[in-house]
Amino acid sequence: MVDGVHVPVLLDEVLEALAIKPDGVYVDATFGRGGHARAILAQLAAAGRLVALDRDPDAERSARAIDDRRFAFRRCWFSEFPDALSALGIAGIDGFLLDLGISSPQIDDPARGFSFRADGPLDMRMDPSRGESAAAFLARATVREITEVIRDYGEERFAQSIARAIVAARSVAAVVRTRQLAAIVAQAVGARPRGDRSQDPATRTFQALRIFVNSELAELALTLPRVVPWLKASGRLVVVSFHSLEDRIVKRFLAAASKPFGGDPRLAKLPIRADAIPGAPLAAIARAIRPSGREIAANPRARSATLRVAERTSNPIPPTFGAVAAN
């Protein structure tokens, strides 16, 4: 974050991973404030195209500042990209970028409710016009439901204690503010030891609620297999994730999609001649890439980023690919 401007993470590495063709067609499915998008446009020739997507209304406002006939923006969830591309008359793409998580402007705007560092309404929705806010969920959920969300999406070992404290607190007053929730979590956790003493006690709870409210993991798992049929041969799928839950989904998907039959073990057991076995629809490119020490020093929010990339092969996509690769 520099002077209120979002700094795109792993920018050079993303551009290299996309292997941009000057006349290619690319999708930036997480436009944010346009850092990656502007860099992609700078490498495209007059015949190139870039389609940017984002569900955040603030991202849509930022996209209006890009006056370029090669550029189109659509406000939607990234799993809805097929409809956006079809509406633009696009039948195939040369690259698809997902930069997951939330952007610095979202974190730093108290009105969005993503952070406990400043007080604001407990919303957390990337698209405030759709779905249930974090406050609404906490107002109606049971102890068990809150526990499961905080445990599963925040990997918080004190999830049950925190959930009970939230339910107890809401019986006195509705939990509707970020600092209010942070105080409840801090009191529930108390002085118990944690693995990272530098981390605020509320960090995992806020992460969990944000992921749940925005269906982030389900959206990712749904989107990845949908991308592959849209990629032209040698087209690239590039994903930047920021925590282990996201990266696990990406890693497993790429591993399955890089195997014959798209990783479907049922088909692999069929009596098929070796020379008749269909090849993998994707080929993983290199190992996971992480930010350099220099980038982390300049932008501490980059420290947990992991970049993975795969390339579309010329092999056909197995009929069961989407269902298998998403699991």
N, C-alpha and C positions, 0 to 999 in steps of 0.2 A: 504494500500500500504506500503510494507516494503522492502527497498532496491530494488525497481523496480519490486518486485514480487507481483502478484495479490493475494489479500487475499479473499478467498471465503466467502460470506456472509452466516450467519446462518448455518455454516457447521454441527455442531452437531445436530441441529434441523432437517436439511435436511436428514441426515443419519437415524435419528430416524423415521422420517416421511416415508421414503422409506421402513422401516421394512425389511431390506435386508436379503434374504435367501442366504446362502453360495453358493448354486448351481443354483441360479436364473439367469435370463437374464434381463439386465437393459439397458435403453437408457438415456444417458446424451445428450439432444438435443441442449444444448448451452455450448459446451466444453470450450470456452474461452481460458484460459491458463491451464486448467486441474486440478484446485484445488479440485472441487467436484469429478471429475473422479478418481483421484488418491486415494481419501479417500474411494470411493466405491470399487475400485479394492482391497484395503487393507482388505476389509471385505468379499471378495469372495473366495471360495475354487477353487480347480483346475477345477471343472466342470462348474463354473460360467462364465458368459460372460457379457461384457460391450461394447455397441456400442455408440460411441460419434459422434456427428454431429456439424458442424459449417460452416457458409458461409464465414468466414474471412480467407484469406490466411495466416495471421500470426498465427491463431489458428491451421491451418493445419501443419505449421512448428513446433509448439510446440508439437503437437501430435506425430510427428516422434520420439520424445525423449522417448516415452513410448514403450519399447520393451517387450511385454507381449502377449503370444498367446491367452489370454482370451480377448484381447482388439482389437477393430477395429474402425478405424476412416473413416468417409465419409464427404467430403466437399459438403454441400448442405444446402438449406434453411430447417428449421425444419419441415415445412409442407410437405416436400418431404420424410419424414422418411419411409412411407410404401414401397417405391421403394428400399430404402437402406436396410431395413430389409429383404425384399423378395430376394434381390440379395445375401444376406448372408445366405439364407435358414432358416430364423427365422420366425416362424408362430405365436408365442405368447410371451409376455413379462411379467415380474413380477413388473416392475416399470418404470416410465417415468418422467424425471426431466426437467423442464424448469426454467432456471435462467435468467430472462428477462433483457432488458436494454443493457447497454454497459459495458465493462470491464475497469478496471483502466488503463491497457496498451493502450487501444484505446483512452481513454480520454487524457492520458499524452503524446501521440505521436502527435506533431504538424502537421506532414505530413498527418494525417488522417482527420484533419479539424473538429473534434468533439467539440473542446473547443476554447473559445476566450481568454483563459489565456496566450496563446502563439500564435504568428502569424503563419499561415499556409494556404495552399490552402483550399478553401471552398468546400470540397468534401462531407464528412459525410456518405459515403456508407460503409456498413459493408463488402460488396463484391464489390471492385472497378471495377470488370470486368463486372458487370451487372447493368443495370438501369441508371438513370439520377442523376448526382451530384446535390448538393444543389445550386452550382453556376449556373449550366445549367438551373435549374428550375427558379431561380430568374431572369435569363436573358430573359426568354420568357413568364413568367406568367403575367397576368393582376393584377391590384390592387385588384380586387375582389378575384381572386384565391389565392393570397398571404395572403389577410386578412383572408380568410376561413381557410387556413392551420394554421396560427399563432393563430387564435381564437379557432379552434376546437381541435388542438393537443397540443397547449401550454396553453390553458385557459388564454390567455392574453387579458385583457380588453382594452389595447391600440393597438390592432391588426391593425385597419384601419389606424391609424396615422403612425404606423411603416411601413405598406405596402406602403403607399403613399410616405414616405421618401425613401424607397428602390427604388421605380420606378423613383423618382426624381433624386436620386444619380446615377442610372445606365445610365441616359441620358447624364451624364457628363463623367462617367468612369464605366466600367464593375465592378460589385461587385463580386470579386473572392477570397478575403482573409478574414480570420476569424476576425482579429482585425478591418478590414475595416467595416465589417458588424456590429460588436459590437459598433463601434463609431456611425454608422448611427442610430442604435436603441437607444443608449444613448441620442443622440441629439433629436430624435423624442419623447422620453418619457420625457426628461427634468427633472424638479424638482417635477413632479407630485407625490403625495403620493402613496405608494404601501403598501400592507399588510405586506410584509417581507422586512424591510429596509436593512437587511443584504444581500439580494439577488441582484446580479448584474442585471441591467435592461435588459440585453440581454439573461438571462438564459432561460426564457420561449420561446423566439424566436428560440434559438438554439435547445431546446428540440423539439419544433414543427417541425422544418425542418428535424431533424434527424428521427423522427417517420414517417414523410411523405415520405422522400426519401427511407427509408427502408421498407415501408409498414408494420410497426411493428404491428399495431392493427389488420389489416386485416389478417396478417400471424397468429397471436395468435387465432383469432376467427375461422380461417379455421382449425387450428391444433387440438384444444381441442376436438371437436367431433370425429375427426379421431383417436384419441388415444384410446378411450374407447373399440372399437371392438378388439384391439390388446392386451388389458390387460387380463391376466388370472384371474380366480376367486381369490379374495383377493389381486390382484395386485394394486399397488398404483400410483396415479397421483399426483405429487408434483410440485407446481408452486411458484416461488419467483418473486414478482413484485415490482416495484420501484416507481410507481406513480399511481394516482387515476384512470386514463383512463385504464391502464392495469388491475388493481385490480378489477375494475367494470366489465370488461368482464369475468374475472375468476370467480368472485363471482356469477354473474348471471348464468354462465354456470353450475357451480356446484349446484346451487339451482335448476335449471331446471332438470339436470341429476339425482338429488337425489329424484325426485318425480315420482310417477307412470306414465306410458306412456311417460317417459322422459320429462315430463312437457308440453306435447301437450294438450292444453285445449279442442281441438276439439274431441280428443279421450275420454277425461275424461267425456264428456257429453253423450256418447253413452250408451244405455241401456244394461249394462253388469253386471252380478252378481258380488257381492263384492268379492267372492272367486275366480272369474275368472279374476280379474283385474291384469295385469302384474305388477310386482314390479319394483322398480327403478333400473336402470343399475349401478348407483353409490351410495355410501353412504359417506356423508361428515364426516371427522374425526376431531373432536375437533373444536375449533374456530381458527380464524386467529392468527398466531404467529408472534411476532415482536421481533427485537433484544433487548437484555438486555442493560442496561446502561453501563455495562462494555465493551460490544462489540462495542457500539457506540463510547465510549471514545477511544478505540484502533483503530477503523476504522470508521471515521465520515461518510464515504460514505454508511455505512450500515443503517443510521438513518431512511431512508424512506422505508426500505424493509418490505414486508408483505408476509408471507408464508401461503399457503392454501393447504390442502391435502384431497384427497378422495380415497375411496377404491372400486374396482370393485366387485359388487355382482355376484351371480350366476344367476340373472334374465336375460331373453333374452332382446335384444335391440330392441325397437319398430322400425318399418320400416321408420317412419318419424323422427327418433331421430336426425340425423345430421342437417337437415334443421331447426328444432325447437330449439335445444339446442344452436346453433350458433347465434341465434337472441337475 
